[in-house]
Amino acid sequence: MAAKKDKMVNITLVKSTIGAVPKHKLTVAALGLKKVNKTVTLPDNEATRGMIQQVRHLVKVENVSEDTQA
């Protein structure tokens, strides 16, 4: 059985969380972002999209192409 390739997204923290709402700070930390201009690659699912939506003013999101997933 062939393994299904899950879609992934790159999330980059582009603004500092200093002065942000405490809930947003916790969401950024839950995404795995600790410093400005750092990027994490996470699965593109509803939970991740919900967190991104909450802190969309602090992050930049890019879809990962299938060529770079291998």
PDB file with SEQRES, HELIX, SHEET and CRYST1 records, atoms N, CA, C and O in Angstrom:
SEQRES   1 A   70  MET ALA ALA LYS LYS ASP LYS MET VAL ASN ILE THR LEU          
SEQRES   2 A   70  VAL LYS SER THR ILE GLY ALA VAL PRO LYS HIS LYS LEU          
SEQRES   3 A   70  THR VAL ALA ALA LEU GLY LEU LYS LYS VAL ASN LYS THR          
SEQRES   4 A   70  VAL THR LEU PRO ASP ASN GLU ALA THR ARG GLY MET ILE          
SEQRES   5 A   70  GLN GLN VAL ARG HIS LEU VAL LYS VAL GLU ASN VAL SER          
SEQRES   6 A   70  GLU ASP THR GLN ALA                                          
HELIX    1 AA1 PRO A   22  ALA A   30  1                                   9    
HELIX    2 AA2 GLU A   46  GLN A   54  1                                   9    
HELIX    3 AA3 GLU A   66  GLN A   69  1                                   4    
SHEET    1 AA1 3 THR A  39  PRO A  43  0                                        
SHEET    2 AA1 3 MET A   8  LEU A  13 -1                                        
SHEET    3 AA1 3 VAL A  59  ASN A  63 -1                                        
CRYST1    1.000    1.000    1.000  90.00  90.00  90.00 P 1           1          
ATOM      1  N   MET A   1       0.841  -1.173   0.000  1.00  0.00           N  
ATOM      2  CA  MET A   1       0.000   0.000   0.000  1.00  0.00           C  
ATOM      3  C   MET A   1       0.894   1.247   0.000  1.00  0.00           C  
ATOM      4  O   MET A   1       1.812   1.363   0.811  1.00  0.00           O  
ATOM      5  N   ALA A   2       0.617   2.158  -0.903  1.00  0.00           N  
ATOM      6  CA  ALA A   2       1.417   3.378  -1.014  1.00  0.00           C  
ATOM      7  C   ALA A   2       1.061   4.341   0.110  1.00  0.00           C  
ATOM      8  O   ALA A   2      -0.105   4.499   0.471  1.00  0.00           O  
ATOM      9  N   ALA A   3       2.092   4.982   0.656  1.00  0.00           N  
ATOM     10  CA  ALA A   3       1.872   5.949   1.733  1.00  0.00           C  
ATOM     11  C   ALA A   3       1.332   7.247   1.147  1.00  0.00           C  
ATOM     12  O   ALA A   3       1.828   7.732   0.130  1.00  0.00           O  
ATOM     13  N   LYS A   4       0.321   7.800   1.789  1.00  0.00           N  
ATOM     14  CA  LYS A   4      -0.272   9.065   1.346  1.00  0.00           C  
ATOM     15  C   LYS A   4       0.636  10.212   1.770  1.00  0.00           C  
ATOM     16  O   LYS A   4       1.050  10.297   2.926  1.00  0.00           O  
ATOM     17  N   LYS A   5       0.938  11.087   0.824  1.00  0.00           N  
ATOM     18  CA  LYS A   5       1.758  12.252   1.156  1.00  0.00           C  
ATOM     19  C   LYS A   5       0.848  13.334   1.708  1.00  0.00           C  
ATOM     20  O   LYS A   5      -0.068  13.795   1.027  1.00  0.00           O  
ATOM     21  N   ASP A   6       1.102  13.733   2.931  1.00  0.00           N  
ATOM     22  CA  ASP A   6       0.312  14.790   3.551  1.00  0.00           C  
ATOM     23  C   ASP A   6       0.824  16.145   3.089  1.00  0.00           C  
ATOM     24  O   ASP A   6       2.021  16.334   2.872  1.00  0.00           O  
ATOM     25  N   LYS A   7      -0.095  17.073   2.946  1.00  0.00           N  
ATOM     26  CA  LYS A   7       0.295  18.436   2.592  1.00  0.00           C  
ATOM     27  C   LYS A   7       0.937  19.080   3.809  1.00  0.00           C  
ATOM     28  O   LYS A   7       0.548  18.814   4.946  1.00  0.00           O  
ATOM     29  N   MET A   8       1.923  19.928   3.558  1.00  0.00           N  
ATOM     30  CA  MET A   8       2.649  20.600   4.626  1.00  0.00           C  
ATOM     31  C   MET A   8       2.664  22.100   4.340  1.00  0.00           C  
ATOM     32  O   MET A   8       2.525  22.528   3.195  1.00  0.00           O  
ATOM     33  N   VAL A   9       2.835  22.889   5.399  1.00  0.00           N  
ATOM     34  CA  VAL A   9       2.957  24.334   5.262  1.00  0.00           C  
ATOM     35  C   VAL A   9       4.172  24.812   6.057  1.00  0.00           C  
ATOM     36  O   VAL A   9       4.479  24.282   7.124  1.00  0.00           O  
ATOM     37  N   ASN A  10       4.852  25.815   5.520  1.00  0.00           N  
ATOM     38  CA  ASN A  10       5.926  26.491   6.231  1.00  0.00           C  
ATOM     39  C   ASN A  10       5.329  27.714   6.904  1.00  0.00           C  
ATOM     40  O   ASN A  10       4.643  28.511   6.265  1.00  0.00           O  
ATOM     41  N   ILE A  11       5.591  27.859   8.196  1.00  0.00           N  
ATOM     42  CA  ILE A  11       5.077  28.995   8.953  1.00  0.00           C  
ATOM     43  C   ILE A  11       6.274  29.752   9.503  1.00  0.00           C  
ATOM     44  O   ILE A  11       7.117  29.175  10.189  1.00  0.00           O  
ATOM     45  N   THR A  12       6.350  31.045   9.205  1.00  0.00           N  
ATOM     46  CA  THR A  12       7.455  31.888   9.644  1.00  0.00           C  
ATOM     47  C   THR A  12       6.919  32.990  10.543  1.00  0.00           C  
ATOM     48  O   THR A  12       5.952  33.666  10.192  1.00  0.00           O  
ATOM     49  N   LEU A  13       7.540  33.171  11.696  1.00  0.00           N  
ATOM     50  CA  LEU A  13       7.174  34.265  12.594  1.00  0.00           C  
ATOM     51  C   LEU A  13       7.819  35.541  12.070  1.00  0.00           C  
ATOM     52  O   LEU A  13       9.046  35.641  12.039  1.00  0.00           O  
ATOM     53  N   VAL A  14       7.015  36.518  11.658  1.00  0.00           N  
ATOM     54  CA  VAL A  14       7.546  37.737  11.056  1.00  0.00           C  
ATOM     55  C   VAL A  14       7.419  38.952  11.972  1.00  0.00           C  
ATOM     56  O   VAL A  14       8.046  39.981  11.719  1.00  0.00           O  
ATOM     57  N   LYS A  15       6.618  38.848  13.031  1.00  0.00           N  
ATOM     58  CA  LYS A  15       6.476  39.933  13.993  1.00  0.00           C  
ATOM     59  C   LYS A  15       6.682  39.385  15.386  1.00  0.00           C  
ATOM     60  O   LYS A  15       6.338  38.237  15.667  1.00  0.00           O  
ATOM     61  N   SER A  16       7.240  40.196  16.255  1.00  0.00           N  
ATOM     62  CA  SER A  16       7.469  39.792  17.630  1.00  0.00           C  
ATOM     63  C   SER A  16       6.161  39.649  18.392  1.00  0.00           C  
ATOM     64  O   SER A  16       5.164  40.300  18.076  1.00  0.00           O  
ATOM     65  N   THR A  17       6.183  38.792  19.393  1.00  0.00           N  
ATOM     66  CA  THR A  17       4.996  38.614  20.229  1.00  0.00           C  
ATOM     67  C   THR A  17       4.998  39.553  21.431  1.00  0.00           C  
ATOM     68  O   THR A  17       4.107  39.482  22.277  1.00  0.00           O  
ATOM     69  N   ILE A  18       5.997  40.431  21.508  1.00  0.00           N  
ATOM     70  CA  ILE A  18       6.013  41.403  22.594  1.00  0.00           C  
ATOM     71  C   ILE A  18       4.806  42.319  22.435  1.00  0.00           C  
ATOM     72  O   ILE A  18       4.604  42.903  21.371  1.00  0.00           O  
ATOM     73  N   GLY A  19       4.022  42.442  23.467  1.00  0.00           N  
ATOM     74  CA  GLY A  19       2.839  43.281  23.426  1.00  0.00           C  
ATOM     75  C   GLY A  19       1.613  42.591  22.843  1.00  0.00           C  
ATOM     76  O   GLY A  19       0.538  43.185  22.767  1.00  0.00           O  
ATOM     77  N   ALA A  20       1.776  41.339  22.432  1.00  0.00           N  
ATOM     78  CA  ALA A  20       0.632  40.612  21.874  1.00  0.00           C  
ATOM     79  C   ALA A  20      -0.268  40.110  22.995  1.00  0.00           C  
ATOM     80  O   ALA A  20       0.136  40.048  24.156  1.00  0.00           O  
ATOM     81  N   VAL A  21      -1.479  39.757  22.630  1.00  0.00           N  
ATOM     82  CA  VAL A  21      -2.426  39.173  23.579  1.00  0.00           C  
ATOM     83  C   VAL A  21      -1.816  37.872  24.117  1.00  0.00           C  
ATOM     84  O   VAL A  21      -1.268  37.093  23.336  1.00  0.00           O  
ATOM     85  N   PRO A  22      -1.896  37.621  25.412  1.00  0.00           N  
ATOM     86  CA  PRO A  22      -1.303  36.403  25.978  1.00  0.00           C  
ATOM     87  C   PRO A  22      -1.751  35.119  25.274  1.00  0.00           C  
ATOM     88  O   PRO A  22      -0.953  34.195  25.114  1.00  0.00           O  
ATOM     89  N   LYS A  23      -2.993  35.053  24.862  1.00  0.00           N  
ATOM     90  CA  LYS A  23      -3.486  33.868  24.147  1.00  0.00           C  
ATOM     91  C   LYS A  23      -2.743  33.685  22.823  1.00  0.00           C  
ATOM     92  O   LYS A  23      -2.472  32.554  22.418  1.00  0.00           O  
ATOM     93  N   HIS A  24      -2.413  34.783  22.150  1.00  0.00           N  
ATOM     94  CA  HIS A  24      -1.683  34.712  20.889  1.00  0.00           C  
ATOM     95  C   HIS A  24      -0.243  34.278  21.123  1.00  0.00           C  
ATOM     96  O   HIS A  24       0.324  33.547  20.310  1.00  0.00           O  
ATOM     97  N   LYS A  25       0.350  34.719  22.218  1.00  0.00           N  
ATOM     98  CA  LYS A  25       1.705  34.287  22.552  1.00  0.00           C  
ATOM     99  C   LYS A  25       1.746  32.775  22.741  1.00  0.00           C  
ATOM    100  O   LYS A  25       2.673  32.110  22.278  1.00  0.00           O  
ATOM    101  N   LEU A  26       0.746  32.240  23.416  1.00  0.00           N  
ATOM    102  CA  LEU A  26       0.689  30.796  23.645  1.00  0.00           C  
ATOM    103  C   LEU A  26       0.445  30.043  22.337  1.00  0.00           C  
ATOM    104  O   LEU A  26       0.974  28.947  22.151  1.00  0.00           O  
ATOM    105  N   THR A  27      -0.330  30.602  21.452  1.00  0.00           N  
ATOM    106  CA  THR A  27      -0.579  29.963  20.166  1.00  0.00           C  
ATOM    107  C   THR A  27       0.690  29.912  19.329  1.00  0.00           C  
ATOM    108  O   THR A  27       0.977  28.892  18.703  1.00  0.00           O  
ATOM    109  N   VAL A  28       1.452  31.001  19.310  1.00  0.00           N  
ATOM    110  CA  VAL A  28       2.720  31.027  18.576  1.00  0.00           C  
ATOM    111  C   VAL A  28       3.674  29.982  19.155  1.00  0.00           C  
ATOM    112  O   VAL A  28       4.357  29.282  18.407  1.00  0.00           O  
ATOM    113  N   ALA A  29       3.723  29.877  20.472  1.00  0.00           N  
ATOM    114  CA  ALA A  29       4.582  28.876  21.098  1.00  0.00           C  
ATOM    115  C   ALA A  29       4.110  27.463  20.751  1.00  0.00           C  
ATOM    116  O   ALA A  29       4.933  26.573  20.532  1.00  0.00           O  
ATOM    117  N   ALA A  30       2.805  27.252  20.701  1.00  0.00           N  
ATOM    118  CA  ALA A  30       2.262  25.934  20.361  1.00  0.00           C  
ATOM    119  C   ALA A  30       2.581  25.552  18.919  1.00  0.00           C  
ATOM    120  O   ALA A  30       2.691  24.369  18.598  1.00  0.00           O  
ATOM    121  N   LEU A  31       2.728  26.541  18.056  1.00  0.00           N  
ATOM    122  CA  LEU A  31       3.129  26.270  16.678  1.00  0.00           C  
ATOM    123  C   LEU A  31       4.612  25.909  16.595  1.00  0.00           C  
ATOM    124  O   LEU A  31       5.073  25.426  15.561  1.00  0.00           O  
ATOM    125  N   GLY A  32       5.355  26.138  17.665  1.00  0.00           N  
ATOM    126  CA  GLY A  32       6.775  25.803  17.678  1.00  0.00           C  
ATOM    127  C   GLY A  32       7.677  26.948  17.269  1.00  0.00           C  
ATOM    128  O   GLY A  32       8.854  26.740  16.971  1.00  0.00           O  
ATOM    129  N   LEU A  33       7.140  28.150  17.252  1.00  0.00           N  
ATOM    130  CA  LEU A  33       7.922  29.326  16.867  1.00  0.00           C  
ATOM    131  C   LEU A  33       8.433  30.029  18.114  1.00  0.00           C  
ATOM    132  O   LEU A  33       7.663  30.342  19.022  1.00  0.00           O  
ATOM    133  N   LYS A  34       9.739  30.273  18.150  1.00  0.00           N  
ATOM    134  CA  LYS A  34      10.331  30.882  19.333  1.00  0.00           C  
ATOM    135  C   LYS A  34      10.966  32.231  19.053  1.00  0.00           C  
ATOM    136  O   LYS A  34      10.974  33.107  19.918  1.00  0.00           O  
ATOM    137  N   LYS A  35      11.502  32.408  17.844  1.00  0.00           N  
ATOM    138  CA  LYS A  35      12.185  33.650  17.510  1.00  0.00           C  
ATOM    139  C   LYS A  35      11.662  34.193  16.185  1.00  0.00           C  
ATOM    140  O   LYS A  35      11.143  33.451  15.351  1.00  0.00           O  
ATOM    141  N   VAL A  36      11.809  35.493  16.014  1.00  0.00           N  
ATOM    142  CA  VAL A  36      11.389  36.140  14.782  1.00  0.00           C  
ATOM    143  C   VAL A  36      12.244  35.614  13.629  1.00  0.00           C  
ATOM    144  O   VAL A  36      13.440  35.375  13.797  1.00  0.00           O  
ATOM    145  N   ASN A  37      11.632  35.437  12.466  1.00  0.00           N  
ATOM    146  CA  ASN A  37      12.257  34.941  11.230  1.00  0.00           C  
ATOM    147  C   ASN A  37      12.634  33.467  11.284  1.00  0.00           C  
ATOM    148  O   ASN A  37      13.399  33.005  10.438  1.00  0.00           O  
ATOM    149  N   LYS A  38      12.127  32.724  12.243  1.00  0.00           N  
ATOM    150  CA  LYS A  38      12.326  31.281  12.282  1.00  0.00           C  
ATOM    151  C   LYS A  38      11.131  30.607  11.633  1.00  0.00           C  
ATOM    152  O   LYS A  38      10.008  31.104  11.722  1.00  0.00           O  
ATOM    153  N   THR A  39      11.367  29.486  10.984  1.00  0.00           N  
ATOM    154  CA  THR A  39      10.333  28.783  10.228  1.00  0.00           C  
ATOM    155  C   THR A  39      10.173  27.365  10.732  1.00  0.00           C  
ATOM    156  O   THR A  39      11.153  26.699  11.065  1.00  0.00           O  
ATOM    157  N   VAL A  40       8.926  26.904  10.786  1.00  0.00           N  
ATOM    158  CA  VAL A  40       8.629  25.512  11.099  1.00  0.00           C  
ATOM    159  C   VAL A  40       7.757  24.953   9.982  1.00  0.00           C  
ATOM    160  O   VAL A  40       7.010  25.689   9.336  1.00  0.00           O  
ATOM    161  N   THR A  41       7.859  23.656   9.762  1.00  0.00           N  
ATOM    162  CA  THR A  41       7.032  22.976   8.775  1.00  0.00           C  
ATOM    163  C   THR A  41       6.071  22.075   9.520  1.00  0.00           C  
ATOM    164  O   THR A  41       6.484  21.185  10.263  1.00  0.00           O  
ATOM    165  N   LEU A  42       4.787  22.313   9.315  1.00  0.00           N  
ATOM    166  CA  LEU A  42       3.746  21.556  10.008  1.00  0.00           C  
ATOM    167  C   LEU A  42       2.756  20.995   9.002  1.00  0.00           C  
ATOM    168  O   LEU A  42       2.651  21.504   7.886  1.00  0.00           O  
ATOM    169  N   PRO A  43       2.024  19.944   9.387  1.00  0.00           N  
ATOM    170  CA  PRO A  43       1.003  19.406   8.485  1.00  0.00           C  
ATOM    171  C   PRO A  43      -0.125  20.410   8.268  1.00  0.00           C  
ATOM    172  O   PRO A  43      -0.498  21.155   9.174  1.00  0.00           O  
ATOM    173  N   ASP A  44      -0.646  20.412   7.073  1.00  0.00           N  
ATOM    174  CA  ASP A  44      -1.721  21.339   6.719  1.00  0.00           C  
ATOM    175  C   ASP A  44      -3.056  20.682   7.058  1.00  0.00           C  
ATOM    176  O   ASP A  44      -3.686  20.050   6.209  1.00  0.00           O  
ATOM    177  N   ASN A  45      -3.474  20.842   8.311  1.00  0.00           N  
ATOM    178  CA  ASN A  45      -4.761  20.286   8.733  1.00  0.00           C  
ATOM    179  C   ASN A  45      -5.590  21.385   9.384  1.00  0.00           C  
ATOM    180  O   ASN A  45      -5.139  22.525   9.503  1.00  0.00           O  
ATOM    181  N   GLU A  46      -6.789  21.043   9.800  1.00  0.00           N  
ATOM    182  CA  GLU A  46      -7.691  22.055  10.346  1.00  0.00           C  
ATOM    183  C   GLU A  46      -7.182  22.658  11.655  1.00  0.00           C  
ATOM    184  O   GLU A  46      -7.385  23.846  11.905  1.00  0.00           O  
ATOM    185  N   ALA A  47      -6.534  21.869  12.476  1.00  0.00           N  
ATOM    186  CA  ALA A  47      -6.013  22.386  13.746  1.00  0.00           C  
ATOM    187  C   ALA A  47      -4.924  23.428  13.497  1.00  0.00           C  
ATOM    188  O   ALA A  47      -4.918  24.494  14.114  1.00  0.00           O  
ATOM    189  N   THR A  48      -4.011  23.110  12.593  1.00  0.00           N  
ATOM    190  CA  THR A  48      -2.935  24.045  12.270  1.00  0.00           C  
ATOM    191  C   THR A  48      -3.500  25.306  11.621  1.00  0.00           C  
ATOM    192  O   THR A  48      -3.081  26.416  11.949  1.00  0.00           O  
ATOM    193  N   ARG A  49      -4.439  25.139  10.712  1.00  0.00           N  
ATOM    194  CA  ARG A  49      -5.047  26.291  10.050  1.00  0.00           C  
ATOM    195  C   ARG A  49      -5.783  27.192  11.044  1.00  0.00           C  
ATOM    196  O   ARG A  49      -5.784  28.413  10.889  1.00  0.00           O  
ATOM    197  N   GLY A  50      -6.400  26.604  12.049  1.00  0.00           N  
ATOM    198  CA  GLY A  50      -7.083  27.391  13.067  1.00  0.00           C  
ATOM    199  C   GLY A  50      -6.113  28.227  13.877  1.00  0.00           C  
ATOM    200  O   GLY A  50      -6.391  29.385  14.186  1.00  0.00           O  
ATOM    201  N   MET A  51      -4.960  27.636  14.225  1.00  0.00           N  
ATOM    202  CA  MET A  51      -3.946  28.386  14.965  1.00  0.00           C  
ATOM    203  C   MET A  51      -3.365  29.495  14.103  1.00  0.00           C  
ATOM    204  O   MET A  51      -3.132  30.604  14.584  1.00  0.00           O  
ATOM    205  N   ILE A  52      -3.130  29.197  12.826  1.00  0.00           N  
ATOM    206  CA  ILE A  52      -2.610  30.217  11.905  1.00  0.00           C  
ATOM    207  C   ILE A  52      -3.597  31.372  11.784  1.00  0.00           C  
ATOM    208  O   ILE A  52      -3.200  32.538  11.782  1.00  0.00           O  
ATOM    209  N   GLN A  53      -4.866  31.051  11.685  1.00  0.00           N  
ATOM    210  CA  GLN A  53      -5.907  32.088  11.564  1.00  0.00           C  
ATOM    211  C   GLN A  53      -5.907  33.018  12.772  1.00  0.00           C  
ATOM    212  O   GLN A  53      -6.131  34.221  12.638  1.00  0.00           O  
ATOM    213  N   GLN A  54      -5.656  32.459  13.944  1.00  0.00           N  
ATOM    214  CA  GLN A  54      -5.676  33.254  15.170  1.00  0.00           C  
ATOM    215  C   GLN A  54      -4.516  34.249  15.225  1.00  0.00           C  
ATOM    216  O   GLN A  54      -4.672  35.349  15.757  1.00  0.00           O  
ATOM    217  N   VAL A  55      -3.366  33.878  14.685  1.00  0.00           N  
ATOM    218  CA  VAL A  55      -2.186  34.750  14.760  1.00  0.00           C  
ATOM    219  C   VAL A  55      -1.705  35.171  13.366  1.00  0.00           C  
ATOM    220  O   VAL A  55      -0.509  35.366  13.152  1.00  0.00           O  
ATOM    221  N   ARG A  56      -2.640  35.308  12.423  1.00  0.00           N  
ATOM    222  CA  ARG A  56      -2.292  35.616  11.036  1.00  0.00           C  
ATOM    223  C   ARG A  56      -1.550  36.937  10.889  1.00  0.00           C  
ATOM    224  O   ARG A  56      -0.845  37.136   9.900  1.00  0.00           O  
ATOM    225  N   HIS A  57      -1.693  37.844  11.851  1.00  0.00           N  
ATOM    226  CA  HIS A  57      -1.007  39.128  11.789  1.00  0.00           C  
ATOM    227  C   HIS A  57       0.452  39.027  12.248  1.00  0.00           C  
ATOM    228  O   HIS A  57       1.207  39.990  12.115  1.00  0.00           O  
ATOM    229  N   LEU A  58       0.851  37.879  12.782  1.00  0.00           N  
ATOM    230  CA  LEU A  58       2.215  37.688  13.273  1.00  0.00           C  
ATOM    231  C   LEU A  58       3.040  36.735  12.414  1.00  0.00           C  
ATOM    232  O   LEU A  58       4.263  36.695  12.542  1.00  0.00           O  
ATOM    233  N   VAL A  59       2.391  35.970  11.542  1.00  0.00           N  
ATOM    234  CA  VAL A  59       3.090  34.925  10.800  1.00  0.00           C  
ATOM    235  C   VAL A  59       2.900  35.070   9.296  1.00  0.00           C  
ATOM    236  O   VAL A  59       1.999  35.763   8.823  1.00  0.00           O  
ATOM    237  N   LYS A  60       3.783  34.388   8.556  1.00  0.00           N  
ATOM    238  CA  LYS A  60       3.680  34.276   7.102  1.00  0.00           C  
ATOM    239  C   LYS A  60       3.583  32.781   6.792  1.00  0.00           C  
ATOM    240  O   LYS A  60       4.344  31.985   7.342  1.00  0.00           O  
ATOM    241  N   VAL A  61       2.659  32.399   5.922  1.00  0.00           N  
ATOM    242  CA  VAL A  61       2.416  30.993   5.619  1.00  0.00           C  
ATOM    243  C   VAL A  61       2.698  30.732   4.151  1.00  0.00           C  
ATOM    244  O   VAL A  61       2.270  31.490   3.280  1.00  0.00           O  
ATOM    245  N   GLU A  62       3.433  29.638   3.880  1.00  0.00           N  
ATOM    246  CA  GLU A  62       3.717  29.231   2.503  1.00  0.00           C  
ATOM    247  C   GLU A  62       3.440  27.746   2.383  1.00  0.00           C  
ATOM    248  O   GLU A  62       3.795  26.971   3.271  1.00  0.00           O  
ATOM    249  N   ASN A  63       2.811  27.348   1.296  1.00  0.00           N  
ATOM    250  CA  ASN A  63       2.598  25.932   1.042  1.00  0.00           C  
ATOM    251  C   ASN A  63       3.918  25.302   0.608  1.00  0.00           C  
ATOM    252  O   ASN A  63       4.681  25.909  -0.144  1.00  0.00           O  
ATOM    253  N   VAL A  64       4.183  24.099   1.075  1.00  0.00           N  
ATOM    254  CA  VAL A  64       5.401  23.398   0.695  1.00  0.00           C  
ATOM    255  C   VAL A  64       5.104  22.626  -0.574  1.00  0.00           C  
ATOM    256  O   VAL A  64       4.117  21.894  -0.649  1.00  0.00           O  
ATOM    257  N   SER A  65       5.963  22.793  -1.576  1.00  0.00           N  
ATOM    258  CA  SER A  65       5.760  22.065  -2.831  1.00  0.00           C  
ATOM    259  C   SER A  65       6.131  20.604  -2.624  1.00  0.00           C  
ATOM    260  O   SER A  65       6.920  20.283  -1.735  1.00  0.00           O  
ATOM    261  N   GLU A  66       5.576  19.728  -3.428  1.00  0.00           N  
ATOM    262  CA  GLU A  66       5.825  18.307  -3.290  1.00  0.00           C  
ATOM    263  C   GLU A  66       7.266  17.947  -3.608  1.00  0.00           C  
ATOM    264  O   GLU A  66       7.755  16.916  -3.146  1.00  0.00           O  
ATOM    265  N   ASP A  67       7.959  18.775  -4.389  1.00  0.00           N  
ATOM    266  CA  ASP A  67       9.359  18.502  -4.726  1.00  0.00           C  
ATOM    267  C   ASP A  67      10.257  18.612  -3.503  1.00  0.00           C  
ATOM    268  O   ASP A  67      11.228  17.866  -3.379  1.00  0.00           O  
ATOM    269  N   THR A  68       9.941  19.536  -2.598  1.00  0.00           N  
ATOM    270  CA  THR A  68      10.802  19.753  -1.434  1.00  0.00           C  
ATOM    271  C   THR A  68      10.454  18.854  -0.269  1.00  0.00           C  
ATOM    272  O   THR A  68      11.175  18.849   0.729  1.00  0.00           O  
ATOM    273  N   GLN A  69       9.353  18.077  -0.359  1.00  0.00           N  
ATOM    274  CA  GLN A  69       8.966  17.206   0.740  1.00  0.00           C  
ATOM    275  C   GLN A  69       9.811  15.951   0.799  1.00  0.00           C  
ATOM    276  O   GLN A  69       9.952  15.368   1.874  1.00  0.00           O  
ATOM    277  N   ALA A  70      10.376  15.513  -0.307  1.00  0.00           N  
ATOM    278  CA  ALA A  70      11.101  14.246  -0.355  1.00  0.00           C  
ATOM    279  C   ALA A  70      12.359  14.242   0.416  1.00  0.00           C  
ATOM    280  O   ALA A  70      13.059  13.230   0.451  1.00  0.00           O  
TER     281      ALA A  70                                                      
END                                                                             
